[in-house]
Amino acid sequence: MDKFVIEGPTKLKGEAYISGSKNASLPMMAAAILTSEPVVLSNVPRLKDIDTMCKLLVRLNCRCERKENNDLVIDCSSINSDFAPYELVKTMRASILVFGPLLARLRSAHVSLPGGCAIGVRPVNLHIAAMKNMGASVEIEEGYIVARSDDGLKGEKIYFDIPTVTGTENVLMAASLARGRTVIKNAAKEPEVVDLARMLKAMGAKITGEGESTIEVEGVDRLKGVNYRVMNDRIEAGTFMCAALITGSAIELVNAPLYAMDAIVDKFVEVGGVIRNIDDNRIEVKGNALNPISIKTAVYPGFPTDMQAQFMAVLTLANGTSIIEETIFENRFMHVAELIRLGANIIISGNRAVIEGVDRLIGATVMATDLRASASLVLAGLAAEGRTEVLRIYHLDRGYESLEKKLSSLGANIERLKQ
Ligand code: EPZ
């Protein structure tokens, strides 16, 4: 298992290129199941989770390959299996995204229940209820979702009790090939959902209302292949903005999807960040001060839960008391104990964390527990005095493309070592 060794504190300078979005790429890769024509995705980041989704597609007898120009080509013309095995699904919950496409294309799906993860139970009951509502028979057998839709899925009115991101994406993909009209109420509005809808429309799907809480889909008989460029990663961009804040540096971000980052930019500025447009796809983000703030995570367009851990690292050094309330996941404070090892002063009470700013963090060995928690520990290591070792960096490799290389080129003293 790899670890990062970071010497701090460091100032950062220079530019960071933002990669394509993991959470837009994963549903788009699953969407390739919906057509027998090739799908070419560009700007797909090189990440562990992308490799896992590729492996899963290959297990279904699809082709999934990187071209020399880094494009990802997926061809499901010869798909001959509906089986998503536990050993793959347990390593990446987003594998549930093949559930809707398999039911739509093959009229059957045999997908392992994802199981929980560090940040929560992560049920998929809303996904299952939606597919049942669209006419599929669904049983849970020995930890697997066993679903069939012999007569094909039918368009229905689907109401989501919680605006689930991958649940909305599963229904969008399934409804694109269903008979008749599907109306999704209380749909997720995340930019990655909108990007998926745009790709599906480019494949011939008839979708309106994406990005709103009601989305309508008119099913079609078949979908075409497509060449599609994935949007950039707003969470990676937000993570670099937190790096500027915690080190008190000015850095340039290239290709940050600012249009999808209002809540992140709002909190960045409230903490004391300064943001300046340089040109169409280049911004300067500067950490000027570290004011205490309060944050409450929410569904889009609210403050994203995927940025909570990163901002908490920043607020450990604020000049006062901050409050973070996590409303999306029931256990997304795994980074708190590790930040305390670095000298942070944080108290948890239910789904709230009270962060008393301290004057400095002191380097120590800490353990990554989940993707965004590991980013939070790297950020803290950049500001902590002395040597910080972040163990189990495989969590970070799931969602950040070459983070240590990008940070090193900004002047950080960070090294990846084989543990
Ligand atoms: C997506 O997960 C993202 N993953 C997560 O990013 C992100 O944190 C999350 O949305 C929230 O924004 C991908 O897009 C691949 P949800 P998802 O379904 O779809 C409950 C990262 O760091 N729920 O919107 O699994 C659920 O337990 C990852 O990149 C049900 O109860 O999230 C949670 O409390 C982490 N039943 C809430 O809804 C269901 O059937 C939101 O979950 C589905 C969800």
Residues whose N, C-alpha, C, O or C-beta is under 5 A from the ligand:
A	BS01	EPZ	N23 A94 R122 P123 V124 N125 L126 H127 I162 P163 T164 V165 T166 G167 T305 D306 I328 F329 L371
